[in-house]
Amino acid sequence: MAKINEDLQRERDKCTFKIAELTTLIDGGRDRTDARREREKVLLSRTKDLHGVPEEYLSHKEKYESAIKNSVILFGIVRQMQEEGKTSVTDYRDVITSLLASAQTRDGSPMGVHYIMFMPAILNQGTEEQQAQWMPRAWNSSIIGTYAQTELGHGTFIRGLETTATYDPSTKEFVLNTPTLTSYKWWPGGLGHTVNYCIVVAQLYSKGQCHGIHSFILQVRDEETHAPLPGIKVGDIGAKLGLNSVDNGFLGLDNVRIPRNHMLMKHAQVLEDGTYVKSKNSKLNYGAMVFVRVVIVFDMVNYLSKASTIAVRYSAVRRQCHMKEGAPETQILDYLTQQHKVFISIATTHALRVTANKLWDTFNAVTEELGGGNLNRLPELHALACCLKAVSTADTANCVERCRLACGGHGYMQSSNLPLTYGLVTAACTYEGENTVLLLQTARFLVKTWQNVDTAKLTPTVEYLKITRSKGFIDKWQNSIECIIKGFQIVAMGKISSSVDHMQQRISNGMALEDAWNMTSVQLVSAAEAHCRVIIMSTFYEEINKAMATVSPELRKVLQKLVELYCVYWALEKVGDLLQYAPIAQSDIRDMKSWYEDILVELRPNAVALVDAFDIRDGILHSTLGAYDGRVYERLMEEALKSPLNGEPVNQSFHKYLKPFMQGKL
């Protein structure tokens, strides 16, 4: 290994806790840390750049081909682990999120949706017979699939989808069509050139009646030649802001026939004679969506840990200006403004990680209850997944951009990996549910909950709505984490209550319910976000308190400061809300600002150690600014010299265009 930058080494030398202890806590145990490192070692030993030049200099076609080569290696490891009995369908969420986090392909994998959406949809919506038919082939990747729901003209409004699946009882087949240009499927990852199967979401017609949207398994390409099947028009949708290694595709269908049993029929069925058997509960299809949204939150943790690592290590190496006359140039990490920019990203990474784990546990618990016929917590789970997906992606996009800005001009370089990372996280604000729409779905659950708050038994994540109404919930403000959480609970309760009051007042004045909802929607989104802040903040506080009982005193202090940083940061960000709803005074806010500044200073000695604990290898981080050795300037120059423009001293365009122009001949 090259010599470590002296400033970076000094940072590591003054660490007050054992980095390995925090890494183990993050991974969930030493055995999981060892397993992750082993997977990464295998991955990095088997994957490499296909063209020998940085990804940003490849053409759109070359990026895809390189991504396929590395994805085959990546998911080949999954297959190998399955054969060795090291993983199964029941625990692949851990494996897949870990592998995708370690992937060599920086700009997404064309095969990701196969694991994240195609298989979960079959598990959630397919009968036992259908699962037995499709899952073994999907799990060992002898077929590769995607999930085709979004259309050129419809995204969030699923009921408005135009793709049709009409049952023909004479042949016991469904006939699939995209009758208009706007009904073409648009965006499914891997659809362009990778997959040979997909799940198509379409309007079901049987006996002349529309029964709404249902899911169908469709073979898109021949299993041997990979040529599109008759009646199918499929291709790549083109270059995007990010995820350009993924062949997001379009799909047109012209009287394509599939067998009756290719409709996923776990919840609703079409019998051979065309009789439609309705699902007991239409919300049972939420399972696959919730699973995907859990994975997205874990993805955000992965991306933000990388961005934080890059920004903090660079800030320790970069020196700029003199803080005191005659002194050496100051490490920019010593400036409080820089700490304000980047430290919140570290705290947010941990907050989202523990919340994602909690959401995953909730998902599994509710899924088990569903198996026993108990649907009571399904709306709560759906609302929880909606708001956590929305807030985690928005916060991560904001934090990644803060990290990029914290790295100055060098953060704008593709080789820093911050622009690519931002492209990946900002995409997540839109796919699998546009964030504003998801917050409104959470708001719908909160409105119903509030309207029954006095009579109904509240589910765990909204129990605080009843407690906050009790007299003396907060008599006097105190600058403590417990009081901040209570303050946010009061804010959420107040915003939900106010939204309901405003909506009911509009209805009383003669406005239609739908119009009243629309006119109150800005308030409703704000209420849903406030509720989500309560969930993240309280979960982070509670889970870290549990962890503190098992860690060393040295690590305990650092974890406590991260929780304080997260809660105080958001209290100051939302101070207007606290002033409106909570008994907080100006003097409390002034003291809180000082508290926040003190937290930054206390965390400063451990900043580099905290990101080192994320344990991200250079081959996975892909950053000139964030490498472990801190050789920022050497790596920037090394990457610059790889530019194809530096392959010759004089580019041909000089003689062809520039010189004639300069000589007045062009």
Secondary structure, 3 states (H helix, E strand, C coil): CCCCCHHHHHHHHCCCCCHHHHHHHHHCCHHHHHHHHHHHHHHHHHCCCCCCCCHHHCCHHHHHHHHHHHHHHHHHHHHHHHHCCCCCHHHHHHHHHHHHHHCCCCCCCCCHHHHHHHHHHHHHHCCHHHHHHHHHHHHCCCCCEEEECCECCCCCCHHHCCCEEEEECCCCEEEEECCCHHHCEECCCCCCCCCCEEEEEEEEEECCEEEEEEEEEEECECCCCCCECCCEEEEECCCCCCCCCCCCEEEEECCEEEEHHHECCCCCEECCCCCEECCCCHHHHHHHHHHHHHHHHHHHHHHHHHHHHHHHHHHHHCECCCCCCCCCCCEHHHCHHHHHHHHHHHHHHHHHHHHHHHHHHHHHHHHHHHHCCCCCCHHHHHHHHHHHHHHHHHHHHHHHHHHHHHCHHHHHCHHHCHHHHHHHHHHCCCCCCCHHHHHHHHHHHHHHHHHCCCCCCCCHHHCHHHHCCCCCCCCCCCCCHHHHHHHHHHHHHHHHHHHHHHHHHHHHCCCCHHHHHHHCHHHHHHHHHHHHHHHHHHHHHHHHHHHHCCCCHHHHHHHHHHHHHHHHHHHHHCHHHHHHHCCCCHHHHHHHHHHHHHHHHHHHHHHHHHHHCCCCCHHHHCCCCCCCCCCHHHHHHHHHCCCHHHHCCCCHHHHHHHHHHHCCCC
